[in-house]
Amino acid sequence: MEHRILKPAAVAVAFAGLSLSACQDSGLSHRSLAPVPPETLAKMAQLGTTKEAPMLIRAYKKEAELEIWKQGADGNYIHLKTFPMCRWSGQLGPKTQEGDRQVPEGFYSITPAQMNPNSSYYLSFNVGYPNQLDRALGHTGGTIMVHGACSSAGCFSMTDAQIAEIYAIARSSFDGGQRAIQMQSYPFRMTAENLAKHRLDANIGFWKNLKEGNDVFEVTKQEPQVAFCGRRYVFNATPSGAMDPVSACPPLKRDPELVASVSAKAAKDDEKIAELSQSVKPVRVVYEDGGQHPSFASKAGEASRPEALTGPTEIALEEKPARAVDKSAQQLATKSPVVTMAAAKAAAQSHEASTVVRALAPEHHREMSALADENGPTASIKKALNPKK
């Protein structure tokens, strides 16, 4: 996402309009004017940032945590606070349709116009779902908020005190001229342990794509530039042509130093994931209806649908033995593309991409590459097909 700064006067006008409409509706806008708590201001000063500096939000569903980051004088983001999440709903995985109770996952943008001082959930702001990629993929629904009241039907729900502070920090950043706040929403922290554990989940390809943006931020501590093509997110890339969310990506130019740094981190993570995969059993985690941070366990009655907060169930998944994948791979040179696709999917799950590619007939390369575009777990197959890229 391009980082642009609005003139403070323009932001003030936007907030004035919101406040006026809120006062006309129910007079609750005074909540949105609460100051940033003194202890938070003191921590900002200690970290070398200010309340007017740009901010960035990172959220993790499985851990039920929401992080606030503030930009320092050197342009890098500094972790300011982590708020335990009082309630989120649905399952791990992206939101795809209206009414699925899913908290979205992806990269979103919050502008002053999305701040709601008149929320019936104390205070709230719209995270910006659906983004351009969501819409292009046919994902429906909207009005996904970060709000108070500890009640969620697809939103990031905090306590009233928490949302008051988060709202005040965001308001101050907009007052300082920030045009849009990036929100990064993840299923879980992008650790090797989590990725190894969830390696056979149907969403793993999408999650690995999100990890690319996570890695850019972790390496640079700067806001990733977000774009869309090839039905996926691309980060910090300058295209040579038009970018369309569902069409193949045009040639992309990236900073070689950044590519090297991010690739080094990814390679180290992949090595750890492969190591853990030898001992960590793959699972699919199923929630009755989302969860909340453990710190709220003794106050479960204050949350929406407390009866659903029973903890997730882990369903063991079976990895297809490598021997079976090898046998399927050996048939690829003589079988139809249908068999090719089946073997490719099995290989993607068992991390045997190289086996498939070695036996793959040249006429099937196009089908395999297309599958790699459509199914994230087969990215390793595409890499093996194009080792020079």
Residue pairs with C-beta under 8 A, 6 or more apart in sequence:
1 107
1 109
1 180
1 182
1 223
1 224
1 225
1 226
2 225
3 54
3 179
3 180
3 223
4 179
4 180
5 177
5 178
5 179
6 112
6 174
6 177
6 178
6 179
7 177
8 175
8 176
8 177
11 112
11 174
11 175
11 177
11 178
12 175
14 112
14 113
14 174
15 112
15 115
15 171
15 174
15 175
18 29
18 32
18 112
18 113
18 115
18 116
18 117
18 118
19 29
19 32
19 117
21 118
22 28
22 29
22 32
22 116
22 117
22 118
23 29
25 118
26 118
28 117
28 118
28 119
29 117
29 118
31 117
31 122
31 123
31 164
31 167
32 115
32 117
32 123
32 167
32 171
34 164
34 165
34 167
34 168
35 168
36 51
36 165
36 168
36 169
36 172
37 165
37 168
40 80
40 81
40 165
40 169
41 51
43 80
43 81
44 50
44 51
44 53
44 70
44 80
47 70
47 72
47 78
47 80
48 72
48 73
48 78
49 70
49 71
49 72
49 73
49 78
49 80
50 70
50 176
51 169
51 172
51 173
51 176
52 172
52 173
52 175
52 176
52 177
53 70
53 71
53 72
53 173
53 176
54 70
54 71
54 173
54 176
54 178
54 181
54 223
55 68
55 69
55 70
55 71
55 80
55 169
55 170
55 173
55 178
55 181
56 68
56 69
56 70
56 71
56 77
56 181
56 182
56 183
56 184
56 223
57 66
57 67
57 68
57 69
57 110
57 146
57 181
57 182
57 183
57 184
58 66
58 67
58 69
58 183
58 184
58 185
58 186
58 217
59 65
59 66
59 67
59 85
59 156
59 183
59 184
59 185
59 186
60 66
60 67
60 186
60 187
60 188
60 189
61 88
61 92
61 103
61 105
61 185
61 186
61 187
61 188
61 290
61 291
62 92
62 187
62 188
62 189
62 194
62 285
62 291
63 188
63 189
63 293
64 84
64 85
64 88
64 291
64 292
64 293
64 294
65 82
65 83
65 84
65 85
65 293
66 82
66 83
66 85
66 146
66 156
66 158
66 166
67 79
67 80
67 81
67 82
67 83
68 79
68 80
68 81
68 82
68 83
68 166
68 169
69 77
69 78
69 79
69 80
70 77
70 78
70 80
70 169
70 173
71 77
71 78
72 78
75 222
76 220
76 221
76 222
77 217
77 221
77 222
77 223
78 221
80 169
83 158
83 162
83 165
83 166
84 292
84 293
84 294
84 295
84 296
85 156
85 157
85 158
85 292
85 293
86 150
86 157
86 158
86 159
86 162
86 292
86 293
86 296
86 302
86 303
87 150
87 151
87 152
87 157
87 290
87 291
87 292
87 296
87 303
87 304
88 103
88 152
88 155
88 156
88 157
88 290
88 291
88 292
89 101
89 102
89 103
89 152
89 153
89 154
89 155
89 289
89 290
89 304
89 305
90 100
90 101
90 102
90 103
90 154
90 287
90 289
90 290
91 102
91 285
91 286
91 287
91 290
92 187
92 188
92 198
92 201
92 203
92 285
92 287
93 102
93 105
93 187
93 201
93 202
93 203
93 206
94 102
94 104
94 105
94 106
94 134
94 139
94 203
94 206
95 102
95 103
95 104
95 105
95 129
95 130
95 134
95 139
95 141
95 144
95 154
96 102
96 137
96 138
96 139
96 140
97 139
97 140
97 141
98 140
98 141
98 142
99 141
100 141
100 154
101 153
101 154
101 289
101 290
102 154
103 144
103 152
103 154
103 155
103 156
103 185
103 290
104 127
104 129
104 130
104 134
104 144
104 154
104 185
105 185
105 186
105 187
105 206
105 207
105 210
106 129
106 131
106 133
106 134
106 185
106 210
106 233
107 131
107 182
107 183
107 184
107 185
107 210
107 213
107 224
107 226
107 233
108 127
108 128
108 129
108 131
108 182
108 183
108 184
108 185
109 128
109 131
109 180
109 181
109 182
109 183
110 125
110 126
110 127
110 128
110 170
110 180
110 181
110 182
110 183
111 128
111 179
111 180
111 181
112 174
114 125
114 126
114 127
114 128
115 125
115 167
115 170
115 171
115 174
116 123
116 124
116 125
116 126
116 145
117 123
117 167
119 145
119 147
119 148
121 145
121 147
121 148
121 149
121 151
121 157
121 163
122 147
122 148
122 149
122 160
122 163
122 164
123 147
123 148
123 160
123 163
123 164
123 167
124 145
124 146
124 147
124 148
124 163
125 145
125 146
125 147
125 167
125 170
126 143
126 144
126 145
127 144
127 145
127 146
127 156
127 183
127 185
128 183
129 141
129 142
129 144
130 139
130 140
130 141
130 142
131 228
132 228
132 245
133 228
133 231
133 232
133 233
133 245
135 245
136 228
136 231
136 244
136 245
136 246
137 231
137 245
137 246
141 154
144 154
144 155
144 156
145 155
145 156
146 155
146 156
146 157
146 158
146 163
146 166
147 155
147 156
147 157
147 158
147 163
148 157
148 158
148 159
148 160
148 162
148 163
148 164
149 157
149 160
149 304
150 157
150 158
150 159
150 292
150 296
150 302
150 303
150 304
151 157
151 303
151 304
152 290
152 304
153 304
156 185
157 303
157 304
158 166
170 181
173 181
174 181
182 223
182 224
182 226
184 210
184 213
184 214
184 217
186 207
186 210
186 214
187 198
187 203
187 207
187 210
188 194
188 198
190 207
190 210
190 211
190 214
190 215
192 269
192 272
192 273
192 276
193 276
193 280
195 204
195 207
195 208
195 211
195 269
195 273
196 272
196 273
196 276
196 277
196 280
196 282
197 280
197 281
197 282
197 283
198 204
198 207
198 282
198 283
198 284
198 285
199 273
199 277
199 282
199 349
200 282
200 284
200 317
200 319
200 349
201 207
201 282
201 284
201 285
201 317
202 284
204 376
204 377
205 375
205 376
205 377
205 378
205 379
206 376
207 376
208 376
208 377
208 379
209 232
209 233
209 376
210 233
211 266
211 269
212 233
212 235
212 262
212 266
213 224
213 226
213 233
213 235
215 262
215 265
215 266
215 269
216 224
216 235
216 236
216 258
216 262
217 223
217 224
218 265
219 258
219 261
219 262
219 265
220 258
220 261
224 235
224 236
225 235
225 236
225 237
226 233
226 234
226 235
227 233
227 234
227 235
227 237
227 239
227 243
228 234
228 243
228 244
228 245
229 239
229 243
229 244
229 245
229 247
229 248
229 249
229 250
230 246
230 247
230 248
230 249
230 373
231 245
231 246
231 373
231 374
232 376
234 243
234 249
234 252
236 254
236 255
236 258
237 252
237 253
237 254
238 252
238 253
238 254
239 249
239 250
239 251
239 252
239 253
240 250
240 251
240 252
240 253
241 250
241 251
242 250
243 249
243 250
248 373
274 351
277 351
281 316
281 317
282 316
282 317
282 319
283 314
283 315
283 316
283 317
284 314
284 315
284 317
285 312
285 313
285 314
285 315
286 312
286 313
286 314
286 315
287 308
287 312
287 313
288 308
288 309
288 310
289 305
289 308
289 309
290 308
290 309
291 309
291 311
291 312
292 300
292 303
292 309
296 302
296 303
300 306
300 309
303 309
319 349
319 350
320 346
320 349
320 350
321 350
322 350
322 352
322 355
324 346
325 343
325 346
325 347
325 350
325 352
325 355
325 356
326 352
326 355
328 339
328 342
328 343
328 346
328 347
328 356
329 343
329 347
329 352
329 355
329 356
329 358
329 359
329 360
330 359
331 339
331 343
331 359
332 339
332 340
332 343
332 356
332 359
332 360
332 361
332 364
333 359
333 360
333 361
334 361
337 364
337 367
340 360
340 364
340 367
340 368
341 367
341 371
343 356
344 356
344 368
344 371
344 378
344 381
345 371
345 375
345 377
345 378
346 352
347 353
347 355
347 356
347 378
347 381
348 375
348 377
348 378
348 380
348 381
349 377
351 380
353 378
353 380
353 381
353 383
353 384
354 384
356 368
356 381
356 384
357 368
357 381
357 384
357 385
360 368
360 385
365 385
368 378
368 381
368 382
368 385
369 382
369 385
369 386
371 378
371 381
372 378
372 379
372 381
372 382
372 385
373 382
383 389
